[in-house]
């Protein structure tokens, strides 16, 4: 809504501004009724917010700037305050912070560069600011990028890019690496490094489409940012859906893969969560215990390493290996991995053979622990 309002405002003001070019802050120019030229500023600067126009801030350098005080600071006698409605504005020092006059706009919050409009930067404070990440602030320092990103390029062409090349926020971010690559815990991950079944995930998780996902029977079983899909028995429904971080309504949450999740403090997240695009989401990574797929006896005599996990082999050389095992290992199951077809001990609950990370389910089904659901 804010951006539409600004666009509408621009269309109204355009005829009024058409007679004079726009110069950057480093130049001094003046406009009179007939002409524009260098030498005299377009205003005498500012002493308080009321001296500036709509969507402008009287910065700490006593000049009016487009944007809010989170980027430009405030003139002497004023401080930058973010109100309960998330409006950043300069208010008189010592006031309650409500009803500050003059410039100041609703902050647009971000967790990654894609959350901001073209021509804006997701700044270190987690808000979208006009201009590039290379622009110089009144402090003399460049604006920079939000945590996890670095400023690449120079001048107006500078943009924020992931500090880790393989970083991602959604599966679509990994498409250029191959159709079977998925975004797992914020890293583009090859099929062979995605989970294969529940045994590779933490207790109370299921392996869903190559990612460890909390299991549930009701919403109370899920992390606070998710709801239970009772049909699949997994926490996969966002409690608060979103497209960009500003949809989440404040500075304490970011949008990660369509869900509003708690904003992280740097890369620090609670135990069991991982940092992804400045939010904390449940860890989706697998627990791997061996490396070479198809290798025999690497964990113990009679074992086989399949998809980074050790299983009891019940192949032709040991067909009775599953006898007298626990219920979860009582059936000799046939599974297919990158190294071929193998027989291992499992059960109909934890080791399906209908699908795997590189084999999709038909009719839009989802692969859960090797079964199409």
C-alpha positions in Angstrom: 0.0 0.0 0.0 2.8 2.4 0.9 4.6 1.9 -2.5 1.4 2.4 -4.4 0.8 5.6 -2.5 4.3 6.9 -3.3 3.8 6.0 -7.0 0.5 8.0 -7.0 2.2 10.9 -5.3 5.0 10.9 -7.9 2.5 11.0 -10.7 0.9 14.1 -9.2 4.2 15.9 -8.5 5.8 15.0 -11.8 4.4 18.0 -13.8 5.5 20.3 -11.0 9.1 19.0 -11.0 9.5 18.6 -14.7 11.1 22.0 -15.1 14.2 21.1 -13.0 16.5 18.1 -13.0 17.1 16.2 -9.8 20.6 16.3 -8.4 22.2 14.1 -5.7 23.0 15.3 -2.2 26.7 15.9 -3.1 25.8 18.7 -5.5 24.5 22.2 -4.7 21.9 23.5 -7.2 19.1 26.0 -7.1 15.9 26.5 -9.0 14.1 29.7 -9.6 10.9 30.3 -11.6 12.8 30.2 -14.9 15.9 28.0 -14.5 17.9 25.6 -12.5 21.6 25.8 -11.9 24.5 25.1 -9.5 25.6 27.0 -6.6 22.6 27.4 -4.2 20.8 24.5 -2.4 17.2 24.1 -3.2 16.4 24.7 0.5 18.2 26.2 3.5 18.5 22.8 5.2 16.4 21.9 8.2 16.3 22.2 12.0 13.3 20.0 12.8 11.1 17.4 11.0 8.4 20.0 10.1 11.0 21.7 7.8 11.0 18.7 5.4 8.4 17.4 3.0 6.3 14.3 2.8 8.4 11.0 3.0 11.5 13.1 4.0 13.5 13.1 7.2 15.5 16.0 8.7 18.8 14.1 9.2 21.6 14.5 11.7 23.4 16.6 9.0 20.4 19.1 9.1 19.5 18.3 5.5 16.2 16.8 4.3 16.5 13.2 2.9 14.1 10.8 1.3 13.6 7.9 3.7 13.2 7.6 7.4 15.4 8.3 10.4 16.6 4.7 10.7 19.0 5.6 7.9 19.6 9.3 8.3 19.3 10.0 12.0 17.7 13.1 13.4 18.7 16.8 13.9 19.8 18.1 17.3 17.0 17.9 19.9 15.3 15.0 18.2 15.6 11.2 18.4 14.6 8.4 16.1 11.7 6.5 17.5 9.7 3.5 16.1 6.1 3.7 17.3 3.8 0.8 18.0 2.5 1.1 14.5 6.1 0.6 13.2 6.4 4.2 12.0 9.9 5.5 12.4 10.1 9.3 13.0 12.1 12.0 14.6 10.5 13.2 17.9 11.6 15.8 20.4 14.1 14.3 22.8 12.4 13.1 26.0 8.9 12.9 24.4 6.8 9.7 24.4 7.5 9.0 20.8 3.9 9.3 19.7 2.8 11.7 17.1 6.1 13.0 15.9 5.7 15.8 13.3 7.1 16.3 9.9 8.8 13.6 7.8 8.9 9.9 8.6 7.2 7.0 6.8 6.1 3.5 7.7 9.1 1.3 7.8 9.2 -1.5 5.2 10.8 -4.5 6.9 13.0 -7.0 5.2 15.0 -10.2 5.8 16.6 -10.5 2.4 17.1 -8.2 -0.7 14.1 -9.7 -2.5 11.8 -8.2 0.2 12.5 -4.7 -1.1 11.4 -2.8 -4.2 13.7 -2.1 -7.1 16.0 0.7 -6.3 15.9 -0.1 -2.6 18.4 -1.9 -0.3 17.6 -4.3 2.6 19.8 -2.3 5.1 21.6 -3.7 8.2 18.7 -2.6 10.4 16.3 -4.9 8.6 14.4 -2.1 6.7 14.2 -1.3 3.0 16.1 2.0 2.3 16.2 4.0 -0.9 19.3 3.7 -3.0 22.1 1.2 -3.3 24.1 -0.6 -0.6 27.2 1.4 -1.7 25.7 4.9 -0.9 27.5 6.9 1.7 25.5 7.9 4.8 26.1 11.1 6.8 28.3 9.2 9.1 30.7 8.6 6.1 30.0 4.9 6.1 28.3 3.0 3.3 24.7 1.8 3.9 25.7 -1.8 3.5 23.5 -4.9 3.6 21.5 -6.9 6.1 23.3 -9.8 7.9 24.2 -12.7 5.7 24.7 -10.5 2.6 27.5 -8.5 1.1 27.5 -5.4 -1.1 28.8 -6.3 -4.5 29.5 -3.7 -7.2 29.8 0.1 -6.9 27.7 3.2 -7.1 24.1 2.8 -8.2 24.7 -0.6 -9.6 25.8 -2.1 -6.2 23.5 -4.9 -4.9 23.4 -7.2 -1.9 24.2 -10.8 -2.6 24.4 -13.8 -0.3 27.7 -14.1 1.5 27.5 -17.9 1.0 27.0 -18.7 -2.7 24.9 -21.8 -2.0 22.5 -20.0 0.4 18.8 -20.1 -0.4 15.4 -19.4 1.1 13.2 -21.6 -1.0 13.6 -24.6 -3.5 13.2 -22.2 -6.4 16.5 -20.5 -5.5 18.3 -23.8 -6.3 16.7 -24.5 -9.7 19.8 -23.4 -11.6 21.8 -26.3 -10.0 19.5 -29.0 -11.2 15.9 -30.1 -10.9 16.5 -32.3 -7.9 18.3 -29.8 -5.8 16.3 -28.6 -2.8 16.8 -25.8 -0.2 17.5 -27.7 3.0 18.2 -25.6 6.1 19.0 -22.6 3.9 21.6 -24.4 1.7 21.0 -25.7 -1.8 21.4 -29.5 -1.3 22.0 -32.3 -3.8 19.6 -35.3 -3.8 22.1 -37.7 -2.3 22.5 -35.3 0.7 18.7 -35.0 1.4 17.0 -37.3 3.9 15.7 -40.6 2.6 13.5 -41.8 5.5 12.5 -41.1 9.1 15.6 -42.9 10.5 17.8 -40.0 9.2 15.7 -37.3 11.0 15.4 -36.4 14.7 12.9 -38.1 16.9 9.3 -36.8 16.2 10.3 -35.7 12.7 9.4 -37.2 9.3 11.4 -37.1 6.1 9.2 -35.1 3.7 10.4 -34.5 0.2 14.1 -34.7 1.3 13.7 -32.5 4.3 13.3 -33.4 8.0 9.9 -31.9 9.1 8.2 -31.9 12.6 5.5 -34.5 12.8 2.1 -33.7 14.4 -1.4 -34.7 15.1 -2.6 -31.2 16.1 -1.4 -27.6 16.0 -0.1 -27.8 19.5 2.6 -30.3 18.3 4.1 -27.7 15.9 6.6 -24.8 16.3 4.7 -21.6 16.8 5.2 -20.4 13.2 3.5 -23.5 11.7 0.2 -25.4 11.9 -0.4 -29.1 11.5 -1.5 -30.6 8.2 -3.5 -33.4 9.8 -3.9 -35.3 6.6 -0.1 -35.7 6.2 0.7 -35.5 9.9 3.4 -32.8 9.5 3.9 -29.2 10.5 3.8 -27.7 7.0 1.1 -25.0 7.1 2.2 -21.4 7.9 0.6 -19.9 11.0 0.9 -16.6 9.2 1.4 -16.8 5.5 3.5 -14.2 3.7 5.1 -13.2 0.4 7.6 -10.7 1.7 8.8 -9.9 5.2 6.7 -6.7 5.5 3.6 -8.9 5.3 4.6 -10.2 8.8 3.7 -6.8 10.3 6.7 -5.8 12.4 10.4 -5.9 13.1 10.3 -9.2 15.1 9.5 -11.6 12.2 10.7 -12.3 8.7 9.2 -14.2 5.8 11.0 -17.5 5.0 9.5 -19.7 2.3 6.0 -18.4 2.7 5.9 -18.4 6.5 6.4 -15.6 9.1 9.1 -16.9 11.5 11.0 -15.3 14.4 13.7 -12.9 13.3 17.2 -14.1 14.3 19.9 -12.3 16.2 22.7 -12.6 13.7 23.0 -16.3 13.0 22.0 -17.3 16.6 18.8 -19.3 16.8 17.3 -21.5 19.5 18.4 -25.1 19.8 16.8 -27.2 17.1 16.4 -24.2 14.7 18.7 -22.9 11.9 19.3 -19.5 10.4 17.7 -18.9 7.0 17.5 -15.4 5.5 17.6 -13.8 9.0 14.8 -16.0 10.4 14.9 -19.1 12.5 13.2 -22.2 11.1 13.2 -25.9 12.3 16.4 -27.7 11.3 15.6 -29.7 8.1 19.0 -31.4 7.7 19.5 -35.1 7.9 21.6 -37.1 10.5 24.1 -39.0 8.4 26.4 -41.7 9.9 28.3 -43.1 6.9 29.5 -42.0 3.5 29.9 -44.5 0.6 26.5 -45.7 -0.7 26.3 -49.5 -0.9 29.4 -50.2 1.2 29.2 -53.4 3.3 30.1 -53.8 6.9 31.2 -50.2 7.4 29.3 -49.7 10.7 29.1 -53.3 11.9 29.3 -56.8 10.4 26.2 -57.5 8.3 25.5 -53.8 7.8 25.2 -51.8 4.6 25.6 -48.0 4.1 22.6 -46.6 2.1 22.0 -42.9 1.6 24.3 -42.1 4.5 22.7 -44.4 7.0 23.6 -47.9 8.2 21.0 -50.6 7.8 21.0 -54.3 8.6 21.4 -56.1 5.3 18.9 -58.9 4.6 20.2 -59.7 1.1 20.7 -63.2 -0.3 23.7 -63.8 1.9 21.7 -63.2 5.1 18.0 -63.6 4.4 17.0 -64.1 8.0 18.7 -61.0 9.4 15.4 -59.4 10.3 14.2 -62.2 12.5 14.0 -61.4 16.2 14.6 -57.7 15.5 12.4 -54.9 17.0 9.1 -54.2 15.2 10.7 -51.2 13.4 13.3 -53.6 11.9 11.2 -56.8 11.5 10.6 -56.8 7.7 13.1 -57.3 4.9 12.4 -54.3 2.6 13.6 -53.7 -0.9 14.9 -50.1 -1.4 16.6 -48.3 -4.4 19.4 -45.9 -3.9 22.1 -44.3 -6.1 24.2 -47.5 -5.9 21.4 -49.9 -6.9 18.7 -52.1 -5.4 19.2 -53.5 -1.9 17.4 -55.4 0.8 17.5 -54.1 4.4 15.6 -54.5 7.6 12.8 -52.0 8.2 9.1 -51.7 8.5 6.0 -50.5 6.7 6.1 -47.5 9.1 9.6 -46.2 8.6 11.0 -47.5 5.3 8.9 -47.1 2.2 10.0 -47.9 -1.4 7.5 -45.8 -3.3 9.6 -42.7 -3.6 12.9 -41.1 -2.8 14.4 -37.6 -3.1 15.1 -37.9 -6.8 11.8 -39.7 -7.6 8.6 -37.6 -7.4 5.2 -39.0 -6.5 2.5 -39.1 -9.2 -0.6 -37.0 -9.1 1.0 -34.3 -6.9 1.6 -36.6 -4.0 4.2 -35.9 -1.3 7.0 -38.3 -0.4 6.9 -39.0 3.4 9.3 -41.6 4.7 9.5 -43.3 1.3 5.7 -43.4 0.8 3.6 -41.3 -1.5 0.9 -39.5 0.6 
